[in-house]
Every structure is written in structure tokens, then in C-alpha cells.
């Protein structure tokens, strides 16, 4: 595979699957043009291959509250006090759906919410030095009355607690590092700006 952009070139020399389970790890060899001229030596890297991710911030302007979820995350095993993280609604794009459709579906599956319309507020590469993952964050206004409880799909082994939290409390948790993952922090920072009339 080769690519050219504004006279800059890069090329995949080889790519093989090193591991395939719930996620996939590829071994990739590539080369690319150097800023000072010429071509790099052959670079070999492992690439974490996974579906893109969608997050959504469900907000009730009437009560000034948001929905946050709590669930176990194995990647947080060394975190204090424990690996149960507080996050916004999120899920992988692993079907033929658009990111917007995934946001609406995940809100229903993870928090029992009915979202009719969502607004894209951020799109970014999660960790492009090592992963293919791209993240889409949406915002939706909705009625949050009576949605607290336990949710998740049994066939995906999800165990999710949905909480309705005052926005000010969510921002305080973000500042205190109770909320730790980038997707949730970026989404809540955007909501904080929106409430201040800055976006």
C-alpha cells in the first residue's frame, strides 16, 4: 500500500495479523518520507486494530443533569480505588451503522434512553501511534426522568449502572480525576463550554 499527499510519500511494505481475539494486533512494516529529505529506514510497529468508537452526552436542560455510567474496565486494573470507571455513554462501531446511529443505539442499550437527534461535537484519533481507533463524540438533549438503573447486553457481558448526575457534579468529578478516560473528559469539557455559552 502506498499513499501520496502534497508530494509526501509513505508505503506499507508488509502487514500480518500477529494476534486475533476480541481485538486484533497486526505487525506492520512501513517507510515514509523524512522532513529533511530522503526516505526513512524500514520501521516495524505493532498496530492495535479495533473498531471506531462513539460517545454521547445525554443532557437534560430542564434539570441541568447528565447521564453517567459506571462499569468495570480491565485496563484500569491499577487505578485507585478500583477498576470501576465513571464514563459517558459509549460503544464501538462494529456494524454497518453510521456513528450517529450507534450513538442513538448505545444510549438505549446502556441507559434506556430514547434519543431522536444527536449533534456531533468532536472527532479525533485516540492513539494514532499505535491504534486505528477513531472517536466520535455526540451531544443530545433529552428527558432523563426515571432512567437510573442497571443496563447492558448480557451477550456482551455488560454490567452497567446508569446515574443521573447534576452537570456541576460531573465537572467536579472530572476536575478531581474521578472521571479518568479521555472520551468522557473531552465530552464533559465541551458541555461545560456549552453551558457557559462559549460553543
Secondary structure as UniProt FT lines:
FT   STRAND          2..5
FT   TURN            6..7
FT   STRAND          8..20
FT   STRAND          24..33
FT   TURN            35..36
FT   STRAND          43..49
FT   STRAND          53..60
FT   TURN            61..64
FT   STRAND          65..72
FT   HELIX           74..76
FT   TURN            77..78
FT   STRAND          84..87
FT   STRAND          89..92
FT   HELIX           99..111
FT   STRAND          119..125
FT   TURN            128..130
FT   STRAND          134..141
FT   TURN            145..146
FT   STRAND          149..151
FT   HELIX           154..156
FT   STRAND          160..166
FT   HELIX           167..175
FT   TURN            176..177
FT   HELIX           182..195
FT   TURN            196..197
//
